[in-house]
Amino acid sequence: MTVLERAAAVAAEVRDPEMPMLTLADLGVLRDVRVEGDVVVASITPTYSGCPAMATMRDDLVHRLTDAGFPRVEVRVVLDPAWSSDWITEHGRAALRDAGLSPPGPAPSAGGPVPLLLGPTRRAVTCPRCGSAHTERVSEFGATACKALYRCTDCLEPFDHVKEI
Amino acid sequence: MNDESVYDGLLGGDSSQWAFGTDFEDPLAGVDTTVPAGIDAADLAVYCLMLGDDTLVLSQRLAEWCSRAPELEEDIALANFALDLLGQARLLLARAAAADPSIVPSLPEGSPVPAEDALAFFREAGQFRNVRMAEVPNGDFAHVVVRLLLFSIARLAVLQRLRDSADAVLAAVAAKGVKELAYHRDWAGRWFVTLAQGTDESRRRLLGALEQLWPLHDEMFTAHPIERSLAAAVDPGEVRAEADIILDQVLAVADVERPALISTRGRTGRDGLHTESLSLMLAEMQVVARAHPMGLW
Protein backbone atom coordinates (compact mmCIF):
# COMPACT_ATOMS: atom_id res chain seq x y z
CA MET A 1 0.00 0.00 0.00
CA THR A 2 1.38 3.40 -0.91
CA VAL A 3 1.29 6.29 1.53
CA LEU A 4 -1.51 7.82 -0.49
CA GLU A 5 -3.58 4.63 -0.49
CA ARG A 6 -3.14 4.24 3.24
CA ALA A 7 -4.09 7.88 3.94
CA ALA A 8 -7.08 7.65 1.61
CA ALA A 9 -8.25 4.48 3.32
CA VAL A 10 -8.04 6.09 6.77
CA ALA A 11 -9.86 9.24 5.61
CA ALA A 12 -12.57 7.19 3.88
CA GLU A 13 -13.45 5.48 7.16
CA VAL A 14 -14.12 8.70 9.10
CA ARG A 15 -17.82 8.89 9.92
CA ASP A 16 -20.38 11.63 9.66
CA PRO A 17 -20.98 13.03 13.14
CA GLU A 18 -24.75 13.35 12.70
CA MET A 19 -25.36 10.18 10.70
CA PRO A 20 -22.64 7.91 12.06
CA MET A 21 -23.84 4.96 9.97
CA LEU A 22 -22.28 6.79 7.01
CA THR A 23 -18.62 7.42 6.34
CA LEU A 24 -17.68 10.78 4.85
CA ALA A 25 -16.91 8.85 1.66
CA ASP A 26 -20.40 7.24 1.66
CA LEU A 27 -21.95 10.66 2.13
CA GLY A 28 -19.99 12.11 -0.79
CA VAL A 29 -18.54 14.81 1.46
CA LEU A 30 -14.96 13.60 1.13
CA ARG A 31 -14.00 14.88 -2.30
CA ASP A 32 -10.29 14.14 -2.51
CA VAL A 33 -7.29 12.88 -0.56
CA ARG A 34 -3.77 13.57 -1.78
CA VAL A 35 -0.25 13.71 -0.44
CA GLU A 36 1.72 16.89 -1.01
CA GLY A 37 5.28 16.39 0.22
CA ASP A 38 4.82 15.16 3.80
CA VAL A 39 1.35 16.66 4.17
CA VAL A 40 -1.86 14.72 3.72
CA VAL A 41 -4.45 17.02 2.15
CA ALA A 42 -8.09 15.98 2.50
CA SER A 43 -10.80 18.00 0.73
CA ILE A 44 -14.38 18.05 1.98
CA THR A 45 -17.51 19.89 0.91
CA PRO A 46 -20.38 20.99 3.18
CA THR A 47 -23.79 19.36 2.70
CA TYR A 48 -25.61 22.58 3.66
CA SER A 49 -24.04 26.05 3.97
CA GLY A 50 -24.73 26.12 7.68
CA CYS A 51 -23.99 22.47 8.39
CA PRO A 52 -22.72 22.59 11.99
CA ALA A 53 -20.99 19.25 11.51
CA MET A 54 -18.35 20.70 9.22
CA ALA A 55 -15.99 21.68 12.02
CA THR A 56 -16.39 18.26 13.60
CA MET A 57 -15.72 16.53 10.28
CA ARG A 58 -12.54 18.53 9.79
CA ASP A 59 -11.45 17.84 13.33
CA ASP A 60 -12.20 14.11 13.04
CA LEU A 61 -10.22 13.84 9.81
CA VAL A 62 -7.19 15.45 11.39
CA HIS A 63 -7.38 13.27 14.50
CA ARG A 64 -7.87 10.02 12.61
CA LEU A 65 -5.08 10.70 10.18
CA THR A 66 -2.76 11.90 12.93
CA ASP A 67 -3.51 8.79 14.99
CA ALA A 68 -2.77 6.66 11.92
CA GLY A 69 0.73 8.09 11.73
CA PHE A 70 0.38 11.06 9.43
CA PRO A 71 1.72 13.96 11.50
CA ARG A 72 0.90 16.72 9.03
CA VAL A 73 -2.70 16.94 7.86
CA GLU A 74 -4.47 19.76 6.09
CA VAL A 75 -8.21 19.85 5.48
CA ARG A 76 -9.46 22.03 2.65
CA VAL A 77 -13.00 23.11 1.91
CA VAL A 78 -14.32 22.67 -1.62
CA LEU A 79 -17.43 24.70 -2.47
CA ASP A 80 -17.77 23.95 -6.16
CA PRO A 81 -19.63 21.93 -7.29
CA ALA A 82 -22.18 22.15 -4.48
CA TRP A 83 -22.91 18.88 -2.67
CA SER A 84 -25.80 16.85 -3.97
CA SER A 85 -27.62 14.01 -2.23
CA ASP A 86 -27.03 12.09 -5.46
CA TRP A 87 -23.45 11.68 -4.25
CA ILE A 88 -24.47 9.34 -1.43
CA THR A 89 -23.09 5.97 -2.51
CA GLU A 90 -25.10 2.75 -2.91
CA HIS A 91 -23.25 1.44 0.12
CA GLY A 92 -24.30 4.58 2.02
CA ARG A 93 -27.93 4.19 0.95
CA ALA A 94 -27.95 0.62 2.21
CA ALA A 95 -26.40 1.78 5.50
CA LEU A 96 -29.12 4.43 5.87
CA ARG A 97 -31.87 1.85 5.32
CA ASP A 98 -30.24 -0.54 7.78
CA ALA A 99 -30.25 2.24 10.37
CA GLY A 100 -33.95 2.98 9.81
CA LEU A 101 -33.54 6.07 7.63
CA SER A 102 -35.01 6.50 4.18
CA PRO A 103 -32.38 7.41 1.58
CA PRO A 104 -32.99 10.34 -0.79
CA GLY A 105 -34.49 9.96 -4.24
CA PRO A 106 -32.96 11.67 -7.27
CA ALA A 107 -32.04 15.32 -6.62
CA PRO A 108 -33.68 18.07 -8.70
CA SER A 109 -31.37 19.07 -11.50
CA ALA A 110 -28.98 21.88 -10.65
CA GLY A 111 -29.00 24.95 -12.88
CA GLY A 112 -31.88 26.64 -14.63
CA PRO A 113 -34.79 28.41 -12.97
CA VAL A 114 -36.17 26.88 -9.78
CA PRO A 115 -39.89 26.10 -10.11
CA LEU A 116 -42.24 27.25 -7.34
CA LEU A 117 -43.87 24.28 -5.58
CA LEU A 118 -46.98 25.20 -3.63
CA GLY A 119 -48.35 21.69 -3.30
CA PRO A 120 -47.01 19.15 -0.83
CA THR A 121 -43.66 17.64 -1.77
CA ARG A 122 -44.35 14.41 -3.65
CA ARG A 123 -41.87 11.67 -3.03
CA ALA A 124 -42.09 7.91 -3.40
CA VAL A 125 -40.80 7.13 0.07
CA THR A 126 -40.60 3.53 1.27
CA CYS A 127 -40.69 2.67 4.96
CA PRO A 128 -37.16 1.57 5.89
CA ARG A 129 -38.57 -0.75 8.57
CA CYS A 130 -41.34 -2.73 6.86
CA GLY A 131 -40.79 -1.81 3.23
CA SER A 132 -44.31 -0.45 2.77
CA ALA A 133 -44.85 2.23 0.15
CA HIS A 134 -47.70 3.68 2.23
CA THR A 135 -46.04 6.58 3.96
CA GLU A 136 -47.00 10.13 4.82
CA ARG A 137 -44.94 13.22 5.43
CA VAL A 138 -45.13 14.57 8.96
CA SER A 139 -42.80 17.52 8.44
CA GLU A 140 -40.49 18.71 5.70
CA PHE A 141 -37.98 19.66 8.39
CA GLY A 142 -36.58 17.09 10.77
CA ALA A 143 -33.91 16.79 13.41
CA THR A 144 -31.23 18.16 11.09
CA ALA A 145 -31.34 20.39 8.03
CA CYS A 146 -30.83 17.41 5.74
CA LYS A 147 -33.81 15.32 6.89
CA ALA A 148 -37.62 15.34 6.63
CA LEU A 149 -39.88 13.44 9.02
CA TYR A 150 -42.19 10.71 7.69
CA ARG A 151 -44.51 8.09 9.11
CA CYS A 152 -45.38 4.66 7.75
CA THR A 153 -49.16 4.24 7.60
CA ASP A 154 -48.84 0.43 7.68
CA CYS A 155 -46.43 -0.24 10.54
CA LEU A 156 -47.07 3.25 11.99
CA GLU A 157 -43.39 3.84 12.75
CA PRO A 158 -42.05 7.36 12.24
CA PHE A 159 -38.75 7.66 10.38
CA ASP A 160 -36.37 10.21 8.94
CA HIS A 161 -36.04 10.74 5.20
CA VAL A 162 -32.79 12.21 3.90
CA LYS A 163 -33.87 15.04 1.62
CA GLU A 164 -33.04 15.44 -2.02
CA ILE A 165 -30.88 18.49 -2.61
CA MET B 1 -14.76 6.51 20.51
CA ASN B 2 -17.49 4.13 19.40
CA ASP B 3 -18.38 4.88 15.80
CA GLU B 4 -21.93 3.66 16.26
CA SER B 5 -22.94 6.37 18.67
CA VAL B 6 -21.63 9.88 18.69
CA TYR B 7 -22.80 10.24 22.26
CA ASP B 8 -20.67 7.42 23.62
CA GLY B 9 -17.55 8.70 25.20
CA LEU B 10 -18.73 12.27 25.64
CA LEU B 11 -18.12 11.83 29.33
CA GLY B 12 -14.63 10.95 30.40
CA GLY B 13 -13.08 10.98 26.93
CA ASP B 14 -10.28 13.28 25.91
CA SER B 15 -11.05 16.66 24.39
CA SER B 16 -10.08 15.59 20.88
CA GLN B 17 -13.70 14.91 19.98
CA TRP B 18 -14.66 18.52 20.37
CA ALA B 19 -14.38 20.65 17.27
CA PHE B 20 -14.76 23.96 19.01
CA GLY B 21 -11.72 25.72 20.25
CA THR B 22 -9.68 24.13 17.49
CA ASP B 23 -8.22 25.91 14.50
CA PHE B 24 -10.86 24.76 12.04
CA GLU B 25 -13.19 27.68 12.09
CA ASP B 26 -12.44 29.24 8.69
CA PRO B 27 -15.35 28.29 6.42
CA LEU B 28 -13.17 29.08 3.39
CA ALA B 29 -10.11 27.10 4.54
CA GLY B 30 -8.23 26.03 1.44
CA VAL B 31 -10.56 27.84 -0.96
CA ASP B 32 -8.82 29.99 -3.57
CA THR B 33 -9.95 33.51 -2.64
CA THR B 34 -7.91 35.36 -5.26
CA VAL B 35 -9.96 38.22 -6.64
CA PRO B 36 -10.36 37.71 -10.42
CA ALA B 37 -8.71 40.21 -12.75
CA GLY B 38 -10.94 43.13 -13.62
CA ILE B 39 -12.95 42.93 -10.39
CA ASP B 40 -12.54 45.73 -7.86
CA ALA B 41 -11.59 43.98 -4.62
CA ALA B 42 -12.95 46.73 -2.35
CA ASP B 43 -16.30 46.78 -4.15
CA LEU B 44 -16.46 43.00 -4.15
CA ALA B 45 -15.95 43.02 -0.38
CA VAL B 46 -18.75 45.54 0.13
CA TYR B 47 -21.04 43.53 -2.15
CA CYS B 48 -20.34 40.38 -0.13
CA LEU B 49 -21.14 42.35 3.04
CA MET B 50 -24.48 43.41 1.55
CA LEU B 51 -25.55 39.85 0.80
CA GLY B 52 -23.93 38.48 3.94
CA ASP B 53 -25.52 41.07 6.23
CA ASP B 54 -28.95 40.30 4.74
CA THR B 55 -28.59 36.66 5.69
CA LEU B 56 -26.89 37.28 9.04
CA VAL B 57 -29.54 39.71 10.24
CA LEU B 58 -32.49 37.68 8.98
CA SER B 59 -30.94 34.56 10.47
CA GLN B 60 -30.83 36.28 13.86
CA ARG B 61 -34.49 37.29 13.55
CA LEU B 62 -35.46 33.74 12.63
CA ALA B 63 -33.43 32.39 15.52
CA GLU B 64 -35.53 34.56 17.84
CA TRP B 65 -38.46 32.35 16.83
CA CYS B 66 -36.81 29.33 18.38
CA SER B 67 -39.27 27.70 20.83
CA ARG B 68 -42.04 30.20 19.92
CA ALA B 69 -43.57 28.81 16.73
CA PRO B 70 -47.15 27.50 16.88
CA GLU B 71 -46.04 23.92 16.20
CA LEU B 72 -42.87 22.00 16.88
CA GLU B 73 -42.43 21.16 13.18
CA GLU B 74 -42.62 24.82 12.18
CA ASP B 75 -40.28 25.77 14.99
CA ILE B 76 -37.72 23.33 13.59
CA ALA B 77 -38.33 24.59 10.06
CA LEU B 78 -37.61 28.18 11.10
CA ALA B 79 -34.49 27.11 12.98
CA ASN B 80 -33.33 25.24 9.88
CA PHE B 81 -33.83 28.34 7.73
CA ALA B 82 -31.89 30.38 10.26
CA LEU B 83 -29.06 27.87 10.10
CA ASP B 84 -28.96 27.88 6.29
CA LEU B 85 -28.86 31.68 6.23
CA LEU B 86 -26.21 31.80 8.94
CA GLY B 87 -24.09 29.38 6.93
CA GLN B 88 -24.43 31.59 3.88
CA ALA B 89 -23.55 34.62 6.01
CA ARG B 90 -20.37 32.95 7.29
CA LEU B 91 -19.18 32.21 3.76
CA LEU B 92 -20.07 35.69 2.51
CA LEU B 93 -18.47 37.56 5.42
CA ALA B 94 -15.36 35.40 5.15
CA ARG B 95 -15.28 36.10 1.42
CA ALA B 96 -15.65 39.84 2.10
CA ALA B 97 -12.74 39.77 4.55
CA ALA B 98 -10.54 37.79 2.15
CA ALA B 99 -11.27 40.20 -0.72
CA ASP B 100 -10.47 43.32 1.31
CA PRO B 101 -8.97 42.77 4.78
CA SER B 102 -9.18 46.52 5.50
CA ILE B 103 -12.95 46.25 6.09
CA VAL B 104 -12.46 44.00 9.11
CA PRO B 105 -12.75 45.96 12.39
CA SER B 106 -9.46 45.99 14.26
CA LEU B 107 -9.37 44.15 17.56
CA PRO B 108 -6.81 44.16 20.38
CA GLU B 109 -3.50 42.61 19.36
CA GLY B 110 -3.50 38.86 19.78
CA SER B 111 -7.28 38.55 19.59
CA PRO B 112 -8.23 35.09 18.29
CA VAL B 113 -11.54 36.34 16.81
CA PRO B 114 -11.69 35.32 13.13
CA ALA B 115 -12.48 37.92 10.49
CA GLU B 116 -16.07 36.76 9.90
CA ASP B 117 -16.80 37.10 13.63
CA ALA B 118 -15.11 40.50 13.79
CA LEU B 119 -17.42 41.64 10.99
CA ALA B 120 -20.50 40.17 12.65
CA PHE B 121 -19.87 41.29 16.21
CA PHE B 122 -17.71 44.41 16.05
CA ARG B 123 -19.46 46.65 13.53
CA GLU B 124 -22.01 49.32 14.39
CA ALA B 125 -25.49 49.33 12.88
CA GLY B 126 -24.48 52.09 10.44
CA GLN B 127 -21.81 49.78 8.99
CA PHE B 128 -24.29 47.02 8.22
CA ARG B 129 -25.41 46.87 4.59
CA ASN B 130 -28.50 44.69 4.87
CA VAL B 131 -31.89 45.56 3.42
CA ARG B 132 -34.38 46.63 6.06
CA MET B 133 -36.70 43.73 5.23
CA ALA B 134 -34.22 41.54 7.11
CA GLU B 135 -34.06 43.62 10.28
CA VAL B 136 -37.52 44.76 11.32
CA PRO B 137 -38.72 43.08 14.53
CA ASN B 138 -40.69 39.87 14.43
CA GLY B 139 -44.46 39.93 14.67
CA ASP B 140 -46.88 37.02 14.63
CA PHE B 141 -46.55 33.82 12.61
CA ALA B 142 -48.12 35.47 9.55
CA HIS B 143 -45.40 38.12 9.74
CA VAL B 144 -42.55 35.61 9.52
CA VAL B 145 -44.33 33.80 6.68
CA VAL B 146 -44.72 37.01 4.65
CA ARG B 147 -41.19 38.20 5.42
CA LEU B 148 -39.68 34.87 4.39
CA LEU B 149 -41.79 34.72 1.24
CA LEU B 150 -40.84 38.21 0.08
CA PHE B 151 -37.19 37.81 1.03
CA SER B 152 -36.70 34.33 -0.39
CA ILE B 153 -38.37 35.17 -3.70
CA ALA B 154 -36.05 38.16 -4.13
CA ARG B 155 -32.94 36.34 -2.91
CA LEU B 156 -33.55 33.22 -4.97
CA ALA B 157 -33.90 35.36 -8.10
CA VAL B 158 -30.55 37.03 -7.36
CA LEU B 159 -28.76 33.80 -6.45
CA GLN B 160 -29.93 32.00 -9.58
CA ARG B 161 -28.04 34.58 -11.65
CA LEU B 162 -25.16 34.84 -9.21
CA ARG B 163 -24.34 31.19 -9.95
CA ASP B 164 -22.62 32.60 -13.05
CA SER B 165 -20.72 35.30 -11.14
CA ALA B 166 -17.24 36.23 -12.36
CA ASP B 167 -16.10 35.58 -8.79
CA ALA B 168 -15.83 31.80 -8.38
CA VAL B 169 -16.35 31.94 -4.60
CA LEU B 170 -19.57 33.96 -4.93
CA ALA B 171 -20.74 31.63 -7.71
CA ALA B 172 -20.19 28.59 -5.49
CA VAL B 173 -21.92 30.18 -2.48
CA ALA B 174 -24.85 31.09 -4.75
CA ALA B 175 -25.13 27.59 -6.23
CA LYS B 176 -25.44 26.17 -2.73
CA GLY B 177 -27.79 28.92 -1.60
CA VAL B 178 -30.18 28.30 -4.48
CA LYS B 179 -30.87 24.78 -3.25
CA GLU B 180 -31.53 26.05 0.28
CA LEU B 181 -33.62 29.09 -0.64
CA ALA B 182 -35.83 26.89 -2.82
CA TYR B 183 -36.94 25.06 0.33
CA HIS B 184 -37.50 28.34 2.21
CA ARG B 185 -39.56 29.87 -0.60
CA ASP B 186 -41.77 26.82 -0.98
CA TRP B 187 -42.40 26.62 2.76
CA ALA B 188 -43.32 30.31 2.95
CA GLY B 189 -45.48 30.07 -0.17
CA ARG B 190 -47.45 27.12 1.19
CA TRP B 191 -48.05 28.83 4.52
CA PHE B 192 -49.00 32.06 2.75
CA VAL B 193 -51.73 30.20 0.86
CA THR B 194 -52.77 28.23 3.92
CA LEU B 195 -53.20 31.33 6.06
CA ALA B 196 -54.91 33.28 3.27
CA GLN B 197 -57.39 30.45 2.66
CA GLY B 198 -57.76 29.50 6.33
CA THR B 199 -60.02 31.27 8.78
CA ASP B 200 -61.11 34.91 8.76
CA GLU B 201 -58.60 35.48 11.53
CA SER B 202 -55.66 33.86 9.73
CA ARG B 203 -56.46 35.83 6.57
CA ARG B 204 -56.79 39.06 8.51
CA ARG B 205 -53.39 38.51 10.09
CA LEU B 206 -51.79 37.56 6.78
CA LEU B 207 -53.10 40.69 5.04
CA GLY B 208 -51.98 42.76 8.01
CA ALA B 209 -48.45 41.35 7.81
CA LEU B 210 -48.34 41.97 4.06
CA GLU B 211 -49.44 45.55 4.54
CA GLN B 212 -46.85 46.04 7.26
CA LEU B 213 -43.91 44.59 5.32
CA TRP B 214 -44.82 45.81 1.84
CA PRO B 215 -43.14 49.25 2.18
CA LEU B 216 -39.82 47.37 2.52
CA HIS B 217 -40.37 45.22 -0.57
CA ASP B 218 -39.19 47.72 -3.18
CA GLU B 219 -35.85 48.22 -1.43
CA MET B 220 -34.83 44.63 -2.20
CA PHE B 221 -34.95 45.47 -5.91
CA THR B 222 -33.42 48.94 -5.64
CA ALA B 223 -29.81 48.60 -6.71
CA HIS B 224 -26.99 50.25 -4.82
CA PRO B 225 -24.37 51.69 -7.23
CA ILE B 226 -22.00 48.82 -6.38
CA GLU B 227 -24.67 46.25 -7.23
CA ARG B 228 -24.99 47.95 -10.61
CA SER B 229 -21.32 48.48 -11.42
CA LEU B 230 -19.54 45.45 -9.98
CA ALA B 231 -19.00 42.87 -12.72
CA ALA B 232 -19.26 39.98 -10.24
CA ALA B 233 -22.60 41.23 -8.83
CA VAL B 234 -26.23 40.79 -9.83
CA ASP B 235 -28.27 43.98 -10.20
CA PRO B 236 -31.41 43.22 -8.18
CA GLY B 237 -33.39 45.60 -10.40
CA GLU B 238 -32.80 43.22 -13.29
CA VAL B 239 -34.43 40.26 -11.54
CA ARG B 240 -37.52 42.16 -10.42
CA ALA B 241 -39.66 40.96 -13.31
CA GLU B 242 -38.96 37.28 -12.72
CA ALA B 243 -39.42 37.69 -8.96
CA ASP B 244 -42.76 39.41 -9.60
CA ILE B 245 -43.96 36.45 -11.64
CA ILE B 246 -43.31 34.10 -8.72
CA LEU B 247 -44.96 36.43 -6.20
CA ASP B 248 -47.99 36.85 -8.46
CA GLN B 249 -48.35 33.06 -8.66
CA VAL B 250 -48.52 32.82 -4.88
CA LEU B 251 -50.88 35.80 -4.61
CA ALA B 252 -53.18 34.31 -7.26
CA VAL B 253 -53.44 30.93 -5.51
CA ALA B 254 -53.98 32.72 -2.18
CA ASP B 255 -56.51 35.09 -3.74
CA VAL B 256 -54.68 38.11 -2.38
CA GLU B 257 -54.37 41.34 -4.31
CA ARG B 258 -50.88 42.70 -4.90
CA PRO B 259 -50.49 45.95 -2.95
CA ALA B 260 -49.63 49.10 -4.91
CA LEU B 261 -45.93 49.85 -5.34
CA ILE B 262 -44.40 51.86 -2.51
CA SER B 263 -41.16 53.25 -3.91
CA THR B 264 -37.94 53.44 -1.94
CA ARG B 265 -36.53 56.93 -1.69
CA GLY B 266 -33.17 58.26 -0.58
CA ARG B 267 -30.60 56.28 1.35
CA THR B 268 -31.33 52.65 2.11
CA GLY B 269 -30.06 49.78 4.23
CA ARG B 270 -27.41 49.19 1.57
CA ASP B 271 -26.00 52.64 2.47
CA GLY B 272 -26.08 51.86 6.18
CA LEU B 273 -29.40 53.59 6.89
CA HIS B 274 -31.44 51.38 9.19
CA THR B 275 -34.39 51.35 11.51
CA GLU B 276 -33.77 51.66 15.22
CA SER B 277 -34.58 47.98 15.62
CA LEU B 278 -31.27 46.93 14.05
CA SER B 279 -29.29 48.69 16.79
CA LEU B 280 -31.36 47.00 19.45
CA MET B 281 -30.96 43.60 17.82
CA LEU B 282 -27.21 44.04 17.43
CA ALA B 283 -26.85 45.18 21.02
CA GLU B 284 -28.16 41.83 22.14
CA MET B 285 -26.37 39.81 19.48
CA GLN B 286 -22.97 41.44 20.01
CA VAL B 287 -22.77 42.11 23.72
CA VAL B 288 -20.96 38.95 24.80
CA ALA B 289 -18.45 38.96 21.95
CA ARG B 290 -17.68 42.63 22.56
CA ALA B 291 -17.17 42.09 26.27
CA HIS B 292 -14.53 39.45 25.49
CA PRO B 293 -12.54 40.50 22.40
CA MET B 294 -9.76 38.15 23.48
CA GLY B 295 -12.17 35.27 24.06
CA LEU B 296 -11.78 31.90 22.40
CA TRP B 297 -15.13 30.26 21.65
Interface residues (C-beta under 8 A of the other chain):
Chain A: R15 P17 E18 P20 M21 V41 S43 P46 Y48 S49 G50 C51 P52 M54 A55 T56 R58 D59 D60 V62 H63 E74 V75 R76 V77 V78 L79 D80 P81 A82 W83 P108 A110 G111 P113 V114 L116 L117 L118 P120 T121 V138 S139 E140 F141 G142 A143 A145 L149 I165
Chain B: D3 E4 S5 V6 S16 Q17 W18 A19 F20 T22 F24 E25 P27 L28 A29 G30 V31 E73 I76 A77 N80 L83 D84 L85 L86 G87 Q88 R90 L91 L156 Q160 R163 A168 V169 A171 A172 V173 A175 K176 G177 V178 K179 E180 A182 Y183 R185 D186 W187 G189 R190 V193 E242 I246 Q249 V250 V253
